[in-house]
């Protein structure tokens, strides 16, 4: 969907426009299916950010105008913020915007850079494997028992965030593999990057 497309008239048209925006691919000719999934995830995180703004505005209004503070807004904001934080890691991997020390990387030829890229990918995969292997049983137990926060509002933060930590880590690893394959295929002009095996 082009950025300058006007939304259709009516509620149905607006809903279709929003849904199309969620699933429209990123502006990149080398987009893969993994990139499309990451784009949808990142747009969900964008919407959650707006939800936090709305509910925090509601809380401020209730607290300082009507002198009737809520029990749920602060914990809901923290809960949604944790989700955004985890989903943003996937988006940052897609955009290659995680912190990198480029002084050495930029100073070496491309074949050495490829070795660095391979080592980085292996480290990411090893870390994700170790984290999921060591903690998935705890996350699954929290989900199956629907573990709650233990406060007056008592949302199921552990039941949702613990599994999401592992899911987000796996998605980061998949996106890292996709980036690696796209980079390799960029160096082979006879094989378009968008047809990578991970898509």
Secondary structure as GFF3:
##gff-version 3
##sequence-region A 1 199
A	DSSP	alpha_helix	10	23	.	.	.	ID=ss1
A	DSSP	alpha_helix	33	64	.	.	.	ID=ss2
A	DSSP	alpha_helix	73	94	.	.	.	ID=ss3
A	DSSP	alpha_helix	102	105	.	.	.	ID=ss4
A	DSSP	alpha_helix	110	144	.	.	.	ID=ss5
A	DSSP	alpha_helix	157	186	.	.	.	ID=ss6
A	DSSP	three_ten_helix	193	195	.	.	.	ID=ss7
###
